[in-house]
Amino acid sequence: MNERIDEPVAWMTINAYGDEDDIWYENPEGKLLKGWTYKPLYTTPQQRKPLTVQEIAEFVGTNEYGAEQLKWFRFGEAAHGIKEKNT
């Protein structure tokens, strides 16, 4: 197998109701019924980019404890900045 690790090995089709439906071994782009989508499948987990400060703040602010969590997040963010400056 000479596949690149970062290339999908298959694609999962998702029907119009959001249910996973079938596995395709060729990219189904442009070949699916209206309302259907797909997601790539990999042999190894894909590297995720770290969340930005803004993304974390938006997520934290979406629940009932958001203000309290956001306060502690900002505290941790400030403490991390101080640590980086001192090392």
Buried (B, 14 or more C-beta within 10 A) or exposed (E): EEEEEEEBBBBBBBBEEEEEBEEBEEEBEEEBEEEBBBEEEEEEEEEEEEEEEEEBBEBBEEEEEBEEBBEEBEEEEEEEEEEEEEE
